[in-house]
């Protein structure tokens, strides 16, 4: 049988692995969201520039 110390260590390692997986998934979602927000902002800014609402010195 496993002694309590080794089983606790195994559980701690599994908890750390699960936490790492959650962080990786959260970062992937945040990157996708940031890309989508950036694309929408670029389209809105281009539309405002094309209609003359924003006077950018380009």
C-alpha positions as CSV (number, residue, x, y, z in Angstrom):
1,X,0.0,0.0,0.0
2,X,1.0,3.6,-0.4
3,X,2.0,5.5,2.6
4,X,0.1,8.8,3.2
5,X,3.2,10.9,2.3
6,X,3.6,9.5,-1.1
7,X,-0.2,9.5,-1.9
8,X,-0.3,13.2,-0.8
9,X,2.6,14.0,-3.0
10,X,0.9,12.3,-6.0
11,X,-2.3,14.2,-5.3
12,X,-0.3,17.5,-5.1
13,X,1.4,16.7,-8.4
14,X,-1.9,16.0,-10.0
15,X,-3.4,19.2,-8.6
16,X,-0.4,21.2,-10.0
17,X,-0.8,19.6,-13.4
18,X,-4.5,20.4,-13.4
19,X,-3.8,24.0,-12.5
20,X,-1.2,24.3,-15.2
21,X,-3.7,22.9,-17.8
22,X,-6.3,25.5,-16.6
23,X,-3.7,28.3,-17.0
24,X,-2.8,27.1,-20.6
25,X,-6.5,27.0,-21.6
26,X,-7.1,30.4,-20.2
27,X,-4.1,31.9,-22.0
28,X,-5.3,30.4,-25.3
29,X,-8.8,31.9,-24.8
30,X,-7.3,35.3,-23.9
31,X,-5.1,35.3,-27.0
32,X,-8.1,34.4,-29.3
33,X,-10.2,37.1,-27.6
34,X,-7.5,39.7,-27.9
35,X,-7.0,38.9,-31.6
36,X,-10.7,39.3,-32.3
37,X,-10.9,42.6,-30.4
38,X,-7.9,43.9,-32.3
39,X,-9.5,43.0,-35.6
40,X,-12.8,44.6,-34.7
41,X,-11.0,47.8,-33.5
42,X,-9.0,47.9,-36.7
43,X,-12.1,47.6,-38.9
44,X,-14.0,50.3,-36.8
45,X,-11.0,52.6,-37.0
46,X,-10.7,52.1,-40.7
47,X,-14.4,52.8,-41.2
48,X,-14.2,56.0,-39.1
49,X,-11.1,57.1,-41.0
50,X,-12.8,56.4,-44.4
51,X,-15.9,58.4,-43.4
52,X,-13.8,61.3,-42.1
53,X,-14.7,61.1,-38.4
54,X,-11.1,60.5,-37.4
55,X,-8.4,62.8,-38.7
56,X,-5.2,60.7,-38.6
57,X,-2.1,62.2,-40.2
58,X,-1.3,59.3,-42.5
